[in-house]
Amino acid sequence: MAVTIRQIAEATGVSRGTVDRVLHGRPGVKPEIAEQVRRAAAEMGFVPNKAGKILAAKKQPITIGFFLPGSGNPFFEDVVRGMRDAEQELKDFGVSVLLEEIEGFSPQDHIDGIHRLVEAGCTALCVAAIDTQEIRSYINQIVEQGIPVITVNTDLTDTNRLCYVGCDYNKGGSTAGGLLSMITNEPLHILIIMGSFKMKGHNERMQGFLQKLDLKRVPYEVVGLFESQDNDEISYTRTKAMLMQHKEVNCVYITAAGAYGACRAVQEMEYEKRPFVIATDDVPGTREMLRAGVVNFTICQEPYQQGYRPVHIMFDYFMADCKVRPAGFETFTVIKIPENLD
């Protein structure tokens, strides 16, 4: 006779919901309990009913719309790779993914892009969007229509999304500030380069960075702050202008894309001592500048998982008849220097 989830729950002393989360690879369970459940399931001879799940899923194919402001931003290449790998793993269960990528941070462009996925008949959405009132209202309208939404890479404030999959941006900024405080305690004259003021994550990174400098009592002033629009040419032009205007800058913090352009500007300046440069993510241009000694370190956030996990979480949500609200998934904050790039 087949072993049931209920029997495993009774044997391990946990709830059936906990056993179900462990056996289907969903987060939200303590590692030691998850290991106990997996061991018990193996010892009892539990066999997942894959055939049954395939039949159930094919009765209700799941089309997941994935919206990313990633056109022209190499960071999102790994997000898309993770998304496609998850789609491939779940294709036998009737899962397909439609990708909509745009460039920039225009509220109307974001709304239009998400709307195209809705019009295409997507039954669920994974969204990385700017955190403005227009977007938040539109997302809530979509949820009210019965289309579940997972926020990816950056979260949205006060929306009815299912969960968030991505990094803790405040932690990433705090890590950058903490490392900088270990390198120097000299007064800092900081230039901060934001991707977009409209992205919640970019703002949280900056806040975490400055809060950590305050906590560590590192004297600093922010002498410049601008948006790069995640564009290297904009980043280069505006960084060069800022550095020419503020010769006292001895620290450049780049909270999103645009690192390569900013670093080109730093390289072209004449310094007795080059400024500290802190970047974000592991992309080709940043790797080049790390190896060249322009970037001191970069704080990364597992983009592959940000594409891979939401597809699996959404599938599990549908397989649970949309009755179990998922816990989401926080990616690791990873510090990279030239010595651990490869």
C-alpha positions as CSV (number, residue, x, y, z in Angstrom):
1,M,0.0,0.0,0.0
2,A,1.3,3.5,-0.9
3,V,2.7,5.6,1.9
4,T,0.7,8.8,2.4
5,I,1.7,12.3,3.5
6,R,-0.6,11.8,6.6
7,Q,1.4,8.7,7.6
8,I,4.7,10.6,7.3
9,A,3.3,13.4,9.4
10,E,2.2,11.1,12.1
11,A,5.6,9.3,12.1
12,T,7.5,12.6,12.4
13,G,5.2,14.5,14.6
14,V,4.7,17.5,12.2
15,S,1.7,18.7,10.3
16,R,0.7,17.4,6.9
17,G,1.3,20.9,5.5
18,T,4.9,20.8,6.7
19,V,5.4,17.3,5.1
20,D,3.9,18.6,1.8
21,R,6.2,21.6,1.8
22,V,9.3,19.4,2.3
23,L,8.4,16.8,-0.2
24,H,7.7,19.4,-2.9
25,G,10.8,21.5,-2.2
26,R,9.0,24.6,-0.9
27,P,10.7,26.9,1.6
28,G,9.6,27.8,5.1
29,V,10.7,24.7,7.0
30,K,13.6,24.5,9.4
31,P,16.5,22.5,7.9
32,E,16.6,19.9,10.7
33,I,12.8,19.2,10.4
34,A,13.1,19.0,6.6
35,E,15.8,16.5,6.9
36,Q,13.8,14.5,9.4
37,V,10.8,14.4,7.1
38,R,12.9,13.4,4.0
39,R,14.6,10.6,6.0
40,A,11.3,9.3,7.2
41,A,9.8,9.4,3.7
42,A,12.7,7.5,2.3
43,E,12.6,4.9,5.1
44,M,8.8,4.4,4.7
45,G,9.1,4.0,0.9
46,F,7.2,7.1,-0.1
47,V,6.9,7.5,-3.9
48,P,5.7,10.9,-5.3
49,N,2.7,10.5,-7.5
50,K,4.1,12.3,-10.5
51,A,1.7,10.7,-13.0
52,G,-1.2,11.9,-10.9
53,K,0.2,15.4,-10.8
54,I,0.8,15.5,-14.5
55,L,-2.8,14.5,-15.2
56,A,-4.1,17.1,-12.8
57,A,-1.9,19.8,-14.2
58,K,-2.8,19.1,-17.8
59,K,-6.5,19.6,-17.1
60,Q,-5.5,23.1,-16.1
61,P,-2.4,24.3,-18.0
62,I,-0.5,27.0,-16.2
63,T,0.8,29.9,-18.3
64,I,3.1,32.1,-16.2
65,G,3.8,35.6,-17.4
66,F,7.2,36.9,-16.5
67,F,7.7,40.7,-16.6
68,L,11.2,42.2,-16.3
69,P,12.7,45.6,-16.9
70,G,15.7,43.8,-18.1
71,S,16.2,44.7,-21.8
72,G,19.8,45.9,-22.1
73,N,20.7,44.9,-18.5
74,P,23.0,41.8,-18.4
75,F,22.0,41.0,-14.8
76,F,18.6,39.7,-16.0
77,E,20.2,37.2,-18.4
78,D,20.7,34.8,-15.4
79,V,17.2,35.5,-14.2
80,V,15.8,34.4,-17.6
81,R,18.1,31.4,-17.6
82,G,16.7,30.3,-14.3
83,M,13.1,30.9,-15.5
84,R,13.7,28.8,-18.6
85,D,15.2,26.0,-16.7
86,A,12.2,25.8,-14.3
87,E,9.9,25.9,-17.3
88,Q,11.7,23.0,-18.9
89,E,11.5,21.0,-15.7
90,L,7.8,21.6,-15.4
91,K,6.7,21.4,-19.0
92,D,5.3,17.8,-18.5
93,F,3.0,19.3,-15.9
94,G,1.5,21.7,-18.4
95,V,3.6,24.8,-17.4
96,S,4.7,27.4,-19.9
97,V,6.3,30.8,-19.4
98,L,5.8,34.0,-21.5
99,L,8.5,36.6,-21.1
100,E,7.9,40.3,-21.5
101,E,11.1,42.4,-21.2
102,I,11.2,46.2,-21.5
103,E,13.9,48.9,-21.0
104,G,13.6,51.6,-18.5
105,F,11.4,52.7,-15.6
106,S,8.4,54.5,-17.1
107,P,5.2,53.6,-15.1
108,Q,3.2,53.4,-18.3
109,D,5.7,51.2,-20.0
110,H,5.6,48.8,-17.0
111,I,1.8,48.8,-17.0
112,D,1.7,48.2,-20.7
113,G,4.1,45.4,-20.5
114,I,2.3,43.6,-17.7
115,H,-1.0,44.2,-19.5
116,R,0.3,42.4,-22.6
117,L,0.9,39.3,-20.5
118,V,-2.6,39.5,-19.1
119,E,-4.1,39.9,-22.6
120,A,-2.1,36.9,-23.8
121,G,-4.1,34.8,-21.3
122,C,-1.5,34.2,-18.6
123,T,-3.0,32.5,-15.5
124,A,-0.3,33.8,-13.2
125,L,2.3,36.6,-13.2
126,C,5.9,37.0,-11.9
127,V,6.7,40.7,-11.9
128,A,9.8,42.9,-11.3
129,A,8.4,46.4,-11.5
130,I,8.8,49.9,-10.2
131,D,7.2,50.7,-6.9
132,T,4.8,53.5,-7.8
133,Q,1.1,54.0,-7.0
134,E,0.1,53.4,-10.6
135,I,1.8,50.0,-10.6
136,R,0.6,49.0,-7.1
137,S,-3.0,49.8,-8.1
138,Y,-2.7,47.9,-11.3
139,I,-1.2,44.8,-9.6
140,N,-4.1,44.8,-7.0
141,Q,-6.6,45.0,-9.9
142,I,-5.0,42.0,-11.5
143,V,-5.1,40.0,-8.3
144,E,-8.8,40.9,-7.8
145,Q,-9.4,39.4,-11.3
146,G,-8.1,36.1,-10.0
147,I,-4.6,36.2,-11.4
148,P,-2.0,35.5,-8.6
149,V,1.2,37.6,-8.7
150,I,4.7,36.9,-7.3
151,T,7.0,39.9,-7.1
152,V,10.5,39.0,-8.3
153,N,13.9,40.7,-7.8
154,T,12.3,43.8,-6.2
155,D,9.2,43.9,-4.0
156,L,6.1,46.2,-4.2
157,T,4.7,48.1,-1.2
158,D,1.2,47.3,0.1
159,T,0.0,45.0,-2.7
160,N,-1.9,41.7,-2.6
161,R,0.9,39.8,-4.2
162,L,1.4,36.2,-3.1
163,C,5.0,36.5,-2.0
164,Y,8.4,38.0,-2.9
165,V,11.4,36.1,-4.4
166,G,14.6,38.0,-4.3
167,C,17.3,39.4,-2.1
168,D,17.1,41.5,1.0
169,Y,18.2,44.8,-0.4
170,N,18.7,46.5,3.0
171,K,21.0,43.6,3.9
172,G,23.0,44.0,0.7
173,G,23.5,47.7,1.3
174,S,24.3,47.1,5.0
175,T,26.9,44.5,3.9
176,A,28.5,47.1,1.6
177,G,28.6,49.7,4.4
178,G,30.0,47.2,6.9
179,L,32.8,46.1,4.6
180,L,33.7,49.7,3.8
181,S,33.8,50.5,7.5
182,M,36.4,47.7,7.9
183,I,38.6,49.1,5.2
184,T,38.6,52.8,6.3
185,N,37.5,55.1,9.0
186,E,38.5,58.3,7.2
187,P,35.8,60.8,6.4
188,L,34.0,59.7,3.3
189,H,32.7,62.0,0.5
190,I,30.3,59.7,-1.3
191,L,28.8,59.7,-4.8
192,I,25.8,57.3,-4.9
193,I,24.6,56.1,-8.3
194,M,21.0,54.7,-8.3
195,G,19.4,52.6,-11.0
196,S,16.1,54.3,-10.5
197,F,14.5,56.2,-7.6
198,K,11.3,54.3,-8.5
199,M,12.7,50.8,-7.7
200,K,12.0,49.8,-4.1
201,G,15.1,47.6,-3.9
202,H,17.5,50.3,-5.1
203,N,16.3,52.7,-2.4
204,E,16.5,50.0,0.3
205,R,20.2,49.3,-0.7
206,M,21.1,52.9,-0.3
207,Q,19.3,53.1,3.1
208,G,21.0,50.0,4.3
209,F,24.4,51.3,3.2
210,L,24.1,54.7,5.0
211,Q,22.5,53.2,8.1
212,K,25.4,50.9,8.5
213,L,27.9,53.7,8.1
214,D,26.0,55.6,10.8
215,L,26.0,52.6,13.1
216,K,29.7,52.1,12.6
217,R,30.3,55.8,13.2
218,V,32.1,56.4,10.0
219,P,32.1,60.1,9.2
220,Y,30.6,60.7,5.7
221,E,28.7,63.1,3.5
222,V,26.7,62.3,0.3
223,V,28.0,64.9,-2.2
224,G,26.1,63.5,-5.2
225,L,23.2,61.3,-6.0
226,F,21.7,60.5,-9.4
227,E,19.8,57.9,-11.4
228,S,21.7,56.0,-14.1
229,Q,18.5,54.3,-15.5
230,D,20.6,51.1,-15.5
231,N,22.4,52.5,-18.5
232,D,26.2,52.6,-18.8
233,E,26.4,55.6,-21.0
234,I,24.2,57.7,-18.7
235,S,26.2,56.4,-15.8
236,Y,29.5,57.4,-17.5
237,T,28.4,60.9,-18.5
238,R,26.9,61.8,-15.1
239,T,29.6,60.2,-13.0
240,K,32.3,62.1,-15.0
241,A,30.4,65.4,-14.5
242,M,30.0,64.7,-10.8
243,L,33.7,63.8,-10.3
244,M,34.8,66.9,-12.1
245,Q,32.5,69.0,-9.9
246,H,33.3,67.3,-6.7
247,K,37.1,66.5,-6.6
248,E,36.7,65.5,-3.0
249,V,34.8,62.3,-3.8
250,N,36.6,59.3,-2.3
251,C,33.8,56.7,-2.5
252,V,31.5,55.7,-5.3
253,Y,28.6,53.4,-4.4
254,I,26.6,51.9,-7.4
255,T,23.3,50.4,-6.2
256,A,22.3,48.8,-9.5
257,A,23.4,48.5,-13.1
258,G,25.7,51.1,-14.7
259,A,28.9,50.1,-12.9
260,Y,31.0,49.8,-16.1
261,G,30.1,53.3,-17.2
262,A,30.8,54.8,-13.7
263,C,34.1,53.0,-13.5
264,R,35.2,54.3,-16.9
265,A,34.7,57.8,-15.6
266,V,36.7,57.0,-12.4
267,Q,39.6,55.6,-14.6
268,E,39.8,58.8,-16.6
269,M,40.2,61.0,-13.6
270,E,43.7,61.7,-12.2
271,Y,44.0,60.7,-8.5
272,E,46.8,60.3,-6.1
273,K,44.5,57.8,-4.4
274,R,41.7,56.3,-6.3
275,P,38.2,56.4,-4.7
276,F,36.7,53.3,-3.1
277,V,34.3,51.8,-5.6
278,I,31.5,49.5,-4.5
279,A,29.4,47.8,-7.2
280,T,26.4,45.5,-7.3
281,D,26.0,42.2,-9.0
282,D,28.3,39.9,-11.1
283,V,28.1,41.0,-14.7
284,P,30.8,41.2,-17.4
285,G,31.5,44.9,-17.1
286,T,31.8,44.7,-13.3
287,R,34.0,41.6,-13.5
288,E,36.3,43.5,-15.8
289,M,36.6,46.5,-13.4
290,L,37.1,44.2,-10.4
291,R,40.1,42.6,-12.2
292,A,41.4,46.0,-13.2
293,G,41.4,47.1,-9.6
294,V,38.8,49.9,-10.1
295,V,36.0,48.1,-8.1
296,N,37.0,47.1,-4.6
297,F,34.1,44.6,-4.2
298,T,30.6,43.8,-5.5
299,I,27.6,42.6,-3.6
300,C,25.6,39.9,-5.5
301,Q,22.2,38.4,-5.2
302,E,21.8,35.0,-7.0
303,P,19.8,36.1,-10.1
304,Y,19.4,32.5,-11.4
305,Q,17.3,31.7,-8.3
306,Q,15.2,34.8,-8.9
307,G,14.1,33.3,-12.1
308,Y,14.0,29.6,-11.1
309,R,12.2,29.8,-7.8
310,P,9.1,31.8,-8.7
311,V,8.1,29.4,-11.4
312,H,8.3,26.4,-9.1
313,I,6.5,28.3,-6.3
314,M,3.7,29.3,-8.6
315,F,3.3,25.8,-9.8
316,D,3.1,24.4,-6.3
317,Y,0.5,27.1,-5.4
318,F,-1.7,25.9,-8.2
319,M,-1.1,22.2,-7.3
320,A,-2.4,23.0,-3.8
321,D,-5.6,24.4,-5.4
322,C,-4.4,28.0,-4.5
323,K,-5.2,27.3,-0.8
324,V,-1.7,27.5,0.7
325,R,-0.1,31.0,0.5
326,P,3.6,30.5,-0.3
327,A,6.3,31.8,2.0
328,G,8.5,33.3,-0.8
329,F,12.3,32.9,-1.1
330,E,15.2,35.1,0.0
331,T,18.3,34.7,-2.1
332,F,21.8,34.9,-0.5
333,T,23.8,38.1,-0.3
334,V,27.2,37.2,-1.9
335,I,30.4,39.2,-1.6
336,K,32.7,39.0,-4.6
337,I,36.3,40.2,-5.0
338,P,38.8,39.4,-7.8
339,E,40.0,36.3,-6.0
340,N,36.6,34.5,-5.9
341,L,35.1,35.5,-9.3
342,D,35.6,32.1,-10.9
